[in-house]
Amino acid sequence: MTELPQSQTSRGASPTPIPKPGLSRRALRLYRWILDAIVTALVVVMILTLLGALAGIILDFATATGAFRAALVDHQLAHGMIYASDRELVIDVLSVFVLIELFRTFTDYLEFHRVRLRVLSEVGIAFILREIFIGLYDHTVAWQQILALAALLAVLVSARIASVRFPTPGDSSD
């Protein structure tokens, strides 16, 4: 014989309180509002970061141009100096592209209230391509690293293709 819970055995005990349906809806609305506020703050931070990155690229370009002009005047054009300036510019530009993709993820979340696999895989693809390009440009990447990054890139591209080929119901494509 099974025992009944304490609230059902004695009539004098108060029953378990049932939450009001409006309370959970209000809690969900509050939760969504808080998440939207946090993501909106992150979007503002990302805009400031993008502006800072753009200012950094402009300053790096001005510095590289000034160093190049000084080297031309002194007739001491050093390949290492140009390579170091170019390297910094390439890394900065590739980093800005990754930031732009990450920024799209936040704005996409504000629009759809979820992180879509397509957008997230695009961020991963941009980041992996950045790492591959920097490694190849520096001539410091080993063949094992290239192979591992290529495998990861293939997985991310496959996820991107699958997310486009088999979209979630109600998902609008750009």
N, C-alpha and C positions, 0 to 999 in steps of 0.2 A: 504494500500500500504506500502510495506516495504522499508525502507531507505537503500541505499547502503552505504558501508563504505566510509569515506572521501577520501581514495586513489582512489576509482573507480568513484567518482562523478566529480572530476575536473581533467582534463587532464594535468594540469600543475604540480600537486603534484607528488612527487616521490613515486614509489611503495614501498611496504614493502620489505626490503632486504631479500633475500632467502639465508640461510647459504649454504656454499659450502659443498658438500658431503665429501670431503677429510678432512675438518676441524673437523667434528664430529668423524671421524675415528682416527685422530691424537689425539684428546682429550681423546678418550677411551683408546688408546694405552698408553698415558701419565698417565691416571688414573690407568690402570692395572700395569704399571711399578712402580708407587708410592706405590700401595698396595703391590706389590711383595717385594719392598724394605723394607716396614714396617714389613711385615711378616717375611722376612729374618732376620731383626734385632731382632725381637721377638724370632726367632729360636735360634739365637746366645745367647740371654739372657737366654732362657730356657736351653741351653746346659751348660752355666755357673751355672745356678741354680741347675741343676742335679749334676754337679760336686761338687758344694758346699754342696748339700744334702748328697752326698756320703761321702765327707770328714767329715761331721757332724756325720754320722752314724759310721764311723770308729773311730772318737774321742770318741763318746759316748760308743762304745763297749770297747775301750781301758780303758776308765775311769771306766766302770762297772767291767771289768776284774781286774783292779788294786784294786778297792774297795773290790771285792770279795776275792782277795788274801790277802789283809790286814786284812780282817775280819777272814779269816781262820787262819792266823798266831796268831792273838790276841785271838782266840777262842771266838769271840763275833759276831757270825754270826746272824745278825738281819734280820728277814723276811721283814720288812718294807724297808730296804735299798735295798735288792734284788728286791723287788716288784717295787720300784721307778725306779731303773735302767732298769729293764725289760720293764716297762711301756714306758719310753722314747724311748727305742729301737723299740718297737712295733709301736709306733706312728710315728717315723721317717721312718721306712720301709714302712708302709702303705701310708704315705705322698709321698714317692718316687714313689710308684705305681701310685698314682693319677697324679703326675707330668709327668710320662712317658705317660700316656693316654692323658694328655693335650698336651704334646709335639707331639704326633701322630696327634692330630687335626690340629696343625699348619703345619706340614709337609704334611698332606693330603690336606690342602688348597693350599699349593704351587704346589702340583701335579695336582689337579683337578680344582683349582680356584673357589671352593665352599666348604662350610662346609656340609659334608654329615650327615644325620640323624643317620646312623649306628654308626659312629665314635663318634658323640656327645652324643648319648645315652650310649655308652660304658664309656665315661668319667663320666657321671652322675651315672652310676651303680657303678663304682669304688669309686666315692666319697661317695655315700650312704653306700656302704659296709664298707668303712673306718670308717664312723661315727658310724655305728652299732657295728663294732668290738671294737672300742675304748670305746664306752658306755658299752658294755658287759664286756670288760676286766676290766674297772674301777668299775663295779657294781654300776654305777650312773644313768643309764638310766631307766626311768619309763616305765611301760607297755604301756602307751598311746603314748609315743615317739616311742617305738618299732613298735607299730601298724601303726602309721603315716608313719614312715620310710619304713615299709614293703609295705604299699599301694603305696608310691612313687616309691619304687623299682619295684613293679609289673607293674606300668605304664611305667617305663623306659624299663623294659624287654619286655613288649608288643610292645613298639615302636621299639625296636631293632629287634624283631622277624618280625614285619611288614615291616621294611626296608629291611630285608634280603629276605623275602617272595615276596615282591612286589618292586623290584628294579626300580630305575629311568632309563629310556632308556639311553643307553650309559654308564651306571655305571658299572665299572668292579669290581668284588669282589676280595678280597685278597686271 
